[in-house]
Amino acid sequence: MPALDGMRILDMTQYEAGTSCTQALAWMGADVVKLEAPGMGDPGRWTVQRDDYFWNWNANKRGIALDLSKSEGRELFLQLVPKFDVFVENYGPGVIERLDVEYETLKAVHPSLIYAQIKGFGMSGPYASFLAFDMSAQAAAGTFTVTGEADGPPTLPGPTIGDSGTGVQLAMAILAAYVQVLRTGEGQYIEISMQEAITYFMRTRIAHGGDWGRQASPRNGSQVGVAPSGLYPCKPGGPNDWAFVIAVTRPHIDKLYMAIDRPDLITDERFSTDQARVLNSDALQDEIAQWTRERTKQQVMERLAGAGVPCSATLDTKDLFEDPHLVERGFVRSLEHPTEGKVRMLGFPPRMSASEVPLERPPRLGEHTDSVLSEELGLDAERLKALREVGAIG
C-alpha cells in the first residue's frame, strides 16, 4: 500500500516550487488534485515550446479547472476544501488575498486543514511584496556568489534548488503537520520563504570561508581542496568531456597514483605533502591530465572510482537518461505522451520497500473536473453543464 494512501491534497500551485512539493507527496501515494484556472491553466504548461517542464513536475496528479474569480467557482472551491487534508499554493504576493482564500477563510470551513504557502521572501518583512522566481531567490540566498571562477562574476547555479529545494522542504513540513493532525486533530498554517529555504543548502559553503557570517565565502570554480582534487579533461574533448576527482585522504591520493600507473608520484617531493601540492598544484594536475586526456570520462570514472578514488564523469542532461547505473536501477522511467510517443522521465529518489507507487502521466487541463465534482460534491451532468456555460469550471 502507498505510504500516504488516504492523504488528500488540494493543489493550487504553479510553475515549480509548489508543484515539486505536491508531486513529491503524490509519488508517495497522496491523492493530489491540481486546481487550475480554465483556459490557460498552470503557466508552467507553456513555459517552453513543448510540455517537458509541466510533465516533469506534475506527474501522478489529477486535475480540475475552476475559476475562483467567479462566485460560482469560488463556492465550489469552498465546498471542496473540507474534503481534503492539505491545501498548497505558491502564487505571487497578493493573489490569494484578492481571491479571498487565505488561511482564516479556509480554516472557517475546515478547522483541521493544513494550509501551506510558498513565497519568494515569506509573508512578512521588507521584501514580502517582492516577486521571486528560482533565480532571483537563489541570488538573494547567496548561491550566485559562491558559484563560478574566482576571478569571474557571480554565476547562476544549474539546479533549480530555489524552486524544487523549497518544495521538498515544504513537503517535509506538511508530512510533519499531517502526523500532528493524526495525533491531535489540530491543523495548522505553514509558510516557507524560498530565500530562507535555499540558505539550508548553503550551510557548508558558509562554514567554509564564511567565518560565522563575518565575511563572504569565496568562489573557486570547480576546485575543491588541494590537488589532485579537481576537474580533468577527457577525450574526445567535447564541452562535457570532463571527470571530477576529489581525493581527500592520503590513501585516496596514493590509490589515484597507482590507478594511473604513476607510483613514482607517491615519493615525488613536489607532491608529498598538502603544502607541497598547493605550491605545485598546476604541475600535479598536468601529470594527471596527461592520463585522463587519453580516456573517455566514463573510462576515467570506472578506473579511478573502481580503485577507491572518489571520482565521477560529468554527466550531462542527455547522459543521465543513458547512464547504465540509473537505467539498471529503474530510475529512468517511460511514459506514453499523446504527441511525442514514449518519453523518458527520471523517477523519485526515495525507495520505499512496502509502498511502491507507479509513475502516471500529468493531467490534461481540467481532465478530472467532472469526475471530482460529481464524486466529492454530488453534482450531476446538468449542473456541471450549467457551471461550464457560465465559465466557473473548465
MARROVO-746994 format. One record per residue (C-alpha): x, y, z; residue in one letter. Coordinates in steps of 0.1 Angstrom, whole numbers, plus 5000, padded with zeros to 4 digits. Layout:
<fikols>
x,y,z,res
X,Y,Z,A $
...
</fikols>
This chain:
<fikols>
x,y,z,res
5000,5000,5000,M $
5013,5035,4992,P $
5027,5052,5023,A $
5004,5082,5020,L $
4973,5063,5009,D $
4943,5083,5023,G $
4961,5116,5024,M $
4943,5142,5002,R $
4958,5174,4989,I $
4942,5203,4971,L $
4970,5216,4949,D $
4967,5253,4938,M $
5003,5255,4927,T $
5021,5268,4895,Q $
5055,5266,4878,Y $
5079,5246,4900,E $
5083,5255,4937,A $
5047,5244,4947,G $
5044,5217,4920,T $
5076,5199,4932,S $
5062,5198,4967,C $
5028,5183,4957,T $
5044,5159,4932,Q $
5068,5145,4959,A $
5037,5138,4981,L $
5019,5123,4951,A $
5048,5100,4944,W $
5045,5087,4980,M $
5008,5079,4974,G $
4989,5110,4984,A $
4958,5118,4962,D $
4967,5152,4947,V $
4941,5172,4929,V $
4956,5201,4910,K $
4934,5231,4907,L $
4940,5253,4876,E $
4921,5282,4860,A $
4901,5273,4829,P $
4917,5282,4796,G $
4953,5290,4805,M $
4959,5267,4835,G $
4992,5265,4852,D $
5016,5288,4833,P $
5042,5261,4837,G $
5023,5243,4809,R $
5035,5270,4785,W $
5070,5278,4799,T $
5087,5261,4770,V $
5075,5252,4735,Q $
5070,5216,4744,R $
5054,5205,4777,D $
5085,5187,4791,D $
5086,5212,4820,Y $
5050,5206,4831,F $
5054,5168,4828,W $
5085,5168,4849,N $
5067,5184,4879,W $
5030,5173,4876,N $
5030,5135,4872,A $
5008,5114,4894,N $
4982,5142,4899,K $
4945,5146,4889,R $
4934,5179,4875,G $
4904,5202,4878,I $
4897,5236,4863,A $
4878,5262,4885,L $
4876,5299,4880,D $
4879,5313,4916,L $
4872,5348,4903,S $
4836,5338,4897,K $
4813,5334,4926,S $
4801,5300,4914,E $
4837,5288,4911,G $
4847,5301,4945,R $
4817,5285,4961,E $
4826,5251,4946,L $
4862,5256,4959,F $
4849,5262,4994,L $
4828,5231,4992,Q $
4858,5211,4981,L $
4882,5223,5008,V $
4867,5201,5037,P $
4871,5170,5016,K $
4909,5175,5017,F $
4936,5173,5044,D $
4960,5198,5028,V $
4959,5230,5007,F $
4991,5242,4990,V $
4996,5274,4970,E $
5026,5294,4956,N $
5010,5323,4938,Y $
5026,5357,4938,G $
5021,5382,4967,P $
4985,5394,4969,G $
4968,5369,4946,V $
4954,5346,4974,I $
4942,5377,4992,E $
4924,5391,4961,R $
4907,5357,4957,L $
4898,5358,4994,D $
4910,5322,5001,V $
4935,5330,5029,E $
4941,5306,5058,Y $
4915,5321,5081,E $
4889,5318,5053,T $
4896,5282,5047,L $
4900,5273,5083,K $
4865,5286,5089,A $
4851,5258,5067,V $
4878,5232,5076,H $
4893,5238,5111,P $
4918,5209,5109,S $
4931,5219,5075,L $
4969,5221,5068,I $
4973,5253,5048,Y $
5008,5256,5032,A $
5022,5286,5013,Q $
5055,5291,4994,I $
5065,5328,4988,K $
5098,5341,4975,G $
5105,5361,5006,F $
5078,5349,5030,G $
5047,5367,5042,M $
5064,5393,5064,S $
5095,5415,5063,G $
5107,5443,5040,P $
5108,5420,5009,Y $
5074,5403,5014,A $
5057,5421,4985,S $
5086,5413,4960,F $
5080,5388,4933,L $
5105,5359,4930,A $
5115,5331,4907,F $
5141,5305,4914,D $
5170,5325,4900,M $
5162,5357,4920,S $
5156,5338,4951,A $
5189,5320,4947,Q $
5207,5353,4942,A $
5191,5365,4975,A $
5203,5334,4993,A $
5239,5337,4983,G $
5243,5308,4958,T $
5255,5330,4930,F $
5284,5344,4950,T $
5299,5310,4957,V $
5294,5298,4921,T $
5318,5305,4892,G $
5356,5311,4888,E $
5373,5332,4915,A $
5382,5359,4890,D $
5348,5359,4873,G $
5314,5373,4881,P $
5288,5356,4904,P $
5271,5328,4884,T $
5237,5312,4884,L $
5239,5276,4896,P $
5224,5250,4872,G $
5200,5232,4895,P $
5168,5249,4904,T $
5171,5244,4941,I $
5153,5276,4948,G $
5121,5261,4935,D $
5124,5223,4940,S $
5146,5226,4970,G $
5120,5248,4987,T $
5092,5225,4975,G $
5107,5194,4991,V $
5113,5212,5024,Q $
5077,5222,5024,L $
5066,5186,5017,A $
5086,5175,5047,M $
5068,5202,5069,A $
5035,5191,5055,I $
5042,5155,5065,L $
5051,5166,5100,A $
5019,5186,5102,A $
4999,5156,5089,Y $
5014,5134,5116,V $
5003,5160,5142,Q $
4968,5161,5127,V $
4966,5123,5131,L $
4977,5126,5167,R $
4957,5156,5178,T $
4932,5166,5151,G $
4948,5200,5150,E $
4955,5216,5117,G $
4979,5245,5111,Q $
4993,5271,5088,Y $
5027,5265,5072,I $
5047,5293,5054,E $
5081,5289,5037,I $
5103,5315,5022,S $
5124,5305,4991,M $
5152,5328,5002,Q $
5154,5311,5036,E $
5149,5276,5022,A $
5179,5280,4999,I $
5202,5290,5028,T $
5197,5255,5041,Y $
5217,5243,5011,F $
5243,5270,5017,M $
5255,5260,5051,R $
5286,5241,5041,T $
5297,5269,5018,R $
5290,5294,5046,I $
5311,5273,5070,A $
5340,5270,5045,H $
5352,5306,5044,G $
5323,5325,5060,G $
5338,5328,5095,D $
5304,5327,5112,W $
5290,5353,5089,G $
5318,5378,5094,R $
5330,5376,5058,Q $
5318,5364,5024,A $
5327,5329,5014,S $
5348,5328,4982,P $
5340,5311,4949,R $
5366,5288,4935,N $
5352,5273,4903,G $
5355,5235,4903,S $
5384,5234,4927,Q $
5376,5217,4960,V $
5405,5211,4984,G $
5440,5208,4970,V $
5455,5189,4940,A $
5450,5163,4929,P $
5413,5171,4935,S $
5398,5189,4906,G $
5383,5187,4871,L $
5402,5169,4844,Y $
5397,5169,4806,P $
5389,5136,4788,C $
5386,5125,4752,K $
5372,5132,4727,P $
5373,5168,4741,G $
5337,5179,4739,G $
5322,5206,4762,P $
5311,5180,4788,N $
5340,5156,4784,D $
5354,5160,4819,W $
5358,5140,4850,A $
5359,5153,4886,F $
5382,5139,4912,V $
5381,5146,4949,I $
5409,5129,4967,A $
5406,5139,5003,V $
5428,5115,5022,T $
5464,5102,5017,R $
5451,5067,5008,P $
5428,5083,4981,H $
5458,5101,4966,I $
5481,5070,4966,D $
5453,5049,4950,K $
5450,5076,4924,L $
5487,5075,4915,Y $
5486,5037,4913,M $
5454,5037,4892,A $
5471,5059,4866,I $
5503,5038,4866,D $
5523,5066,4882,R $
5536,5051,4915,P $
5566,5074,4912,D $
5543,5103,4922,L $
5539,5088,4957,I $
5575,5097,4966,T $
5578,5128,4944,D $
5588,5156,4969,E $
5568,5181,4949,R $
5536,5163,4959,F $
5544,5146,4991,S $
5525,5169,5015,T $
5494,5191,5013,D $
5516,5222,5014,Q $
5538,5209,4986,A $
5508,5201,4965,R $
5494,5236,4970,V $
5527,5251,4958,L $
5529,5226,4928,N $
5492,5223,4920,S $
5494,5231,4883,D $
5523,5206,4878,A $
5504,5178,4896,L $
5472,5184,4877,Q $
5492,5184,4844,D $
5506,5150,4853,E $
5472,5135,4859,I $
5456,5153,4829,A $
5481,5135,4806,Q $
5464,5103,4816,W $
5428,5115,4816,T $
5431,5130,4781,R $
5437,5096,4766,E $
5404,5082,4780,R $
5367,5090,4780,T $
5351,5104,4811,K $
5333,5070,4817,Q $
5367,5052,4815,Q $
5383,5076,4839,V $
5354,5072,4863,M $
5354,5034,4861,E $
5391,5032,4866,R $
5395,5056,4894,L $
5363,5050,4913,A $
5369,5013,4909,G $
5403,5018,4926,A $
5387,5035,4956,G $
5392,5072,4945,V $
5361,5094,4947,P $
5356,5103,4910,C $
5327,5108,4886,S $
5323,5116,4849,A $
5305,5149,4845,T $
5273,5135,4831,L $
5252,5160,4810,D $
5214,5160,4809,T $
5214,5136,4779,K $
5239,5112,4796,D $
5215,5109,4826,L $
5189,5091,4806,F $
5215,5067,4792,E $
5236,5062,4823,D $
5238,5024,4828,P $
5236,5027,4866,H $
5204,5048,4866,L $
5189,5026,4839,V $
5196,4994,4857,E $
5182,5008,4890,R $
5150,5017,4872,G $
5154,5054,4879,F $
5149,5062,4842,V $
5111,5056,4835,R $
5090,5057,4804,S $
5055,5073,4799,L $
5033,5075,4768,E $
5030,5110,4756,H $
4999,5120,4735,P $
5020,5135,4707,T $
5056,5125,4714,E $
5051,5088,4718,G $
5071,5071,4745,K $
5091,5097,4765,V $
5116,5091,4793,R $
5115,5107,4827,M $
5136,5105,4858,L $
5119,5088,4889,G $
5116,5098,4925,F $
5148,5092,4946,P $
5134,5077,4978,P $
5128,5039,4975,R $
5102,5025,4999,M $
5101,4988,5000,S $
5065,4985,5012,A $
5048,5014,4993,S $
5056,5013,4956,E $
5037,5040,4936,V $
5036,5036,4897,P $
5045,5067,4876,L $
5015,5082,4859,E $
5013,5110,4834,R $
5002,5145,4844,P $
4966,5155,4839,P $
4953,5174,4809,R $
4939,5208,4818,L $
4906,5201,4836,G $
4907,5164,4828,E $
4891,5153,4861,H $
4868,5183,4867,T $
4836,5164,4862,D $
4846,5133,4880,S $
4860,5151,4911,V $
4830,5174,4914,L $
4805,5146,4909,S $
4823,5123,4933,E $
4830,5149,4960,E $
4800,5172,4957,L $
4774,5150,4941,G $
4770,5173,4911,L $
4750,5158,4882,D $
4756,5163,4844,A $
4730,5191,4842,E $
4746,5211,4870,R $
4781,5206,4855,L $
4769,5218,4821,K $
4754,5249,4837,A $
4786,5257,4856,L $
4806,5252,4824,R $
4783,5276,4805,E $
4790,5304,4830,V $
4827,5298,4829,G $
4830,5286,4865,A $
4846,5253,4855,I $
4866,5240,4826,G $
</fikols>
